[in-house]
């Protein structure tokens, strides 16, 4: 089953970045991005007893082929460029309740330039206006101040701080955006 057909060719363009559907030819770039050692600590992997690479082998096709009916995954690209520099997604998407969980990541070479903030803004605009989302939740590790700023700049507010799953002492910050 594919993600809702109306979003398969989604594209949004901002001043510096654009969001668009990723293509199968980008599987190696996506896997490298997800496996990047500076990105890995920020991804909450449910890998169980398997290896992180085994998990990525399953995750990459789901993102590229839109095979998860409850998620919309887009690539982040510099405007008018072809190199994948990140991803932005709406996960656990419940179209009946109008809820989704925000996910995004960016190649560390591009951190600190406002690109994730712009990409998240484009995705939220699409989700709220085109998909009818009424609530979006975003999460980050308690020490991930960059990600926290991205969410705050896009109108999400801190809702709660909770223990990080599988961590001894780490916390997760949960942010929400409500749209009427």
VMD Tcl script that draws the C-alpha trace (Angstrom):
set ca {
  {0.00 0.00 0.00}
  {1.29 3.47 -0.82}
  {0.97 6.71 1.11}
  {-2.11 8.66 0.11}
  {-1.84 9.37 -3.62}
  {-2.50 13.09 -3.18}
  {0.89 13.56 -1.51}
  {3.12 11.31 -3.58}
  {4.42 14.12 -5.74}
  {4.51 16.74 -3.01}
  {6.85 19.65 -3.59}
  {7.25 22.86 -1.62}
  {9.81 25.53 -2.36}
  {11.23 28.06 0.08}
  {13.91 30.71 -0.17}
  {16.85 28.33 0.39}
  {15.43 24.79 0.37}
  {12.76 22.73 -1.25}
  {10.92 19.65 -0.10}
  {10.10 17.01 -2.65}
  {9.44 13.33 -3.00}
  {12.58 11.23 -2.79}
  {13.33 8.75 -5.58}
  {14.69 5.17 -5.49}
  {18.01 6.32 -6.96}
  {18.64 8.19 -3.71}
  {18.63 5.07 -1.52}
  {22.39 5.12 -0.88}
  {22.37 8.85 -0.05}
  {19.42 8.37 2.31}
  {21.02 5.40 4.03}
  {24.30 7.33 4.43}
  {22.40 10.26 5.91}
  {20.50 8.07 8.39}
  {23.70 6.22 9.35}
  {25.82 9.38 9.79}
  {27.50 9.19 13.23}
  {26.43 12.74 14.14}
  {22.82 12.05 13.09}
  {22.47 8.60 14.70}
  {22.19 9.81 18.33}
  {19.21 11.97 17.36}
  {17.22 9.16 15.76}
  {15.13 7.08 18.10}
  {15.73 3.70 16.55}
  {13.59 0.77 17.56}
  {16.19 -1.71 16.53}
  {15.61 -4.38 19.15}
  {18.19 -7.12 18.89}
  {19.01 -6.41 15.25}
  {21.79 -4.20 14.00}
  {21.30 -0.51 13.16}
  {22.18 -1.31 9.55}
  {19.51 -4.01 9.39}
  {17.00 -1.47 10.65}
  {18.14 1.04 8.03}
  {17.78 -1.59 5.30}
  {14.08 -1.78 6.22}
  {13.57 1.93 6.87}
  {15.05 3.30 3.63}
  {12.63 1.49 1.27}
  {9.68 2.53 3.44}
  {10.72 6.15 3.12}
  {11.50 6.00 -0.60}
  {8.55 3.94 -1.79}
  {5.89 5.53 0.45}
  {4.91 2.07 1.70}
  {3.85 3.29 5.14}
  {0.24 4.54 4.89}
  {0.70 6.56 8.09}
  {3.78 8.55 7.09}
  {4.78 11.18 4.57}
  {8.54 11.36 3.99}
  {10.06 14.14 1.90}
  {13.62 14.95 0.95}
  {15.23 18.27 1.80}
  {17.26 19.76 -1.06}
  {18.98 23.06 -1.55}
  {16.78 25.07 -3.87}
  {17.22 24.01 -7.52}
  {19.80 21.36 -6.55}
  {19.63 17.57 -6.77}
  {21.65 16.45 -3.73}
  {19.61 15.10 -0.81}
  {20.72 16.98 2.33}
  {18.02 15.87 4.76}
  {14.51 14.59 5.31}
  {11.32 15.99 6.80}
  {8.36 13.80 7.60}
  {4.97 13.50 9.18}
  {4.81 10.16 10.97}
  {2.06 8.31 12.83}
  {-0.26 10.33 10.63}
  {-3.90 9.87 11.61}
  {-5.95 11.66 9.00}
  {-9.22 11.02 10.84}
  {-8.03 12.75 14.01}
  {-5.83 15.26 12.14}
  {-2.66 14.34 14.08}
  {0.92 13.58 13.12}
  {4.41 13.43 14.61}
  {7.02 15.66 13.03}
  {10.40 14.19 12.10}
  {13.36 15.83 10.40}
  {17.08 15.47 10.05}
  {19.77 17.28 8.16}
  {23.29 16.38 7.08}
  {25.62 17.93 9.70}
  {27.46 19.83 6.94}
  {24.34 22.02 6.70}
  {23.59 22.49 10.42}
  {23.32 26.03 11.79}
  {22.21 27.70 8.54}
  {18.45 27.86 9.09}
  {17.75 25.17 6.50}
  {16.00 22.76 8.88}
  {13.87 25.62 10.22}
  {12.77 26.54 6.71}
  {12.15 22.91 5.70}
  {10.06 22.22 8.80}
  {8.07 25.39 8.15}
  {7.31 24.25 4.61}
  {6.22 20.80 5.82}
  {4.06 22.20 8.62}
  {2.41 24.63 6.20}
  {1.62 21.72 3.88}
  {0.37 19.52 6.71}
  {-1.87 22.16 8.24}
  {-3.25 23.71 5.07}
  {-3.34 20.80 2.62}
  {-3.69 17.72 4.83}
  {-5.93 19.29 7.46}
  {-3.72 18.50 10.44}
  {-4.93 19.99 13.71}
  {-2.16 18.75 15.99}
  {1.50 18.13 15.26}
  {3.88 16.79 17.88}
  {7.65 17.05 17.66}
  {10.24 15.42 19.91}
  {13.93 15.84 20.56}
  {16.53 14.75 23.06}
  {16.75 17.08 26.02}
  {20.26 18.20 25.03}
  {19.41 18.87 21.36}
  {19.11 22.66 21.50}
  {19.30 23.05 17.70}
  {16.26 20.87 17.17}
  {14.45 22.60 20.02}
  {15.04 25.99 18.32}
  {13.76 24.65 14.98}
  {10.48 23.66 16.61}
  {10.12 26.84 18.64}
  {10.78 29.02 15.57}
  {8.00 27.13 13.78}
  {5.41 27.79 16.47}
  {5.56 24.56 18.46}
  {5.49 24.94 22.23}
  {7.06 22.76 24.90}
  {4.34 20.49 26.24}
  {6.28 18.13 28.49}
  {9.63 16.62 29.38}
  {9.73 12.87 29.88}
  {12.33 10.15 30.37}
  {14.00 9.02 27.17}
  {12.94 5.47 26.28}
  {15.80 3.04 26.86}
  {18.02 5.69 28.45}
  {19.35 5.97 31.95}
  {18.85 9.59 32.92}
  {18.28 11.08 29.47}
  {15.14 13.10 28.76}
  {13.01 13.80 25.72}
  {11.29 17.14 25.14}
  {7.87 16.98 23.51}
  {6.56 20.01 21.63}
  {3.12 20.54 20.08}
  {1.49 22.77 17.52}
  {-2.28 23.09 17.57}
  {-4.18 24.41 14.55}
  {-7.88 25.19 14.57}
}
mol new
graphics top color blue
foreach p $ca { graphics top sphere $p radius 0.5 }
foreach p [lrange $ca 0 end-1] q [lrange $ca 1 end] { graphics top cylinder $p $q radius 0.2 }
display resetview
